[in-house]
Amino acid sequence: TTIAEDALKAVPDTYREAVRLSEIEGWSHQQVADHQKITLSAAKSRVRRGKLLVKEILTDCCQFDFDQRGRVIDYHRRTDSCSPFRC
């Protein structure tokens, strides 16, 4: 698994599923809404909040190096142990 997938596992179920469907499975926000039986607005909020939680987990635990286009090219652990996630 990737570090992002591991970080996603630390996100609460409600957000994890929305992010997984949208970002990994490639579903539209409307498809996520229909699947979770929620409004489109709620689906968008869940995906956005879930992605922010993943980002917080990753940036709390790891230092990222980016190329000129903003793509991650390397990362380094900030601490030896980082709860609830280790990069």
Secondary structure as the mmCIF struct_conf table of DSSP 4:
data_model
#
loop_
_struct_conf.conf_type_id
_struct_conf.id
_struct_conf.beg_label_comp_id
_struct_conf.beg_label_asym_id
_struct_conf.beg_label_seq_id
_struct_conf.end_label_comp_id
_struct_conf.end_label_asym_id
_struct_conf.end_label_seq_id
HELX_RH_AL_P HELX_RH_AL_P1 ILE A 3 LYS A 9
TURN_TY1_P TURN_TY1_P1 ALA A 10 ALA A 10
BEND BEND1 VAL A 11 VAL A 11
HELX_RH_AL_P HELX_RH_AL_P2 ASP A 13 VAL A 19
HELX_RH_PI_P HELX_RH_PI_P1 ARG A 20 ILE A 24
BEND BEND2 GLU A 25 GLU A 25
HELX_RH_AL_P HELX_RH_AL_P3 HIS A 29 GLN A 36
TURN_TY1_P TURN_TY1_P2 LYS A 37 LYS A 37
HELX_RH_AL_P HELX_RH_AL_P4 LEU A 40 CYS A 61
STRN STRN1 CYS A 62 PHE A 66
TURN_TY1_P TURN_TY1_P3 GLN A 68 ARG A 69
BEND BEND3 GLY A 70 GLY A 70
STRN STRN2 VAL A 72 ARG A 77
BEND BEND4 ARG A 78 ASP A 80
BEND BEND5 SER A 83 PRO A 84
#
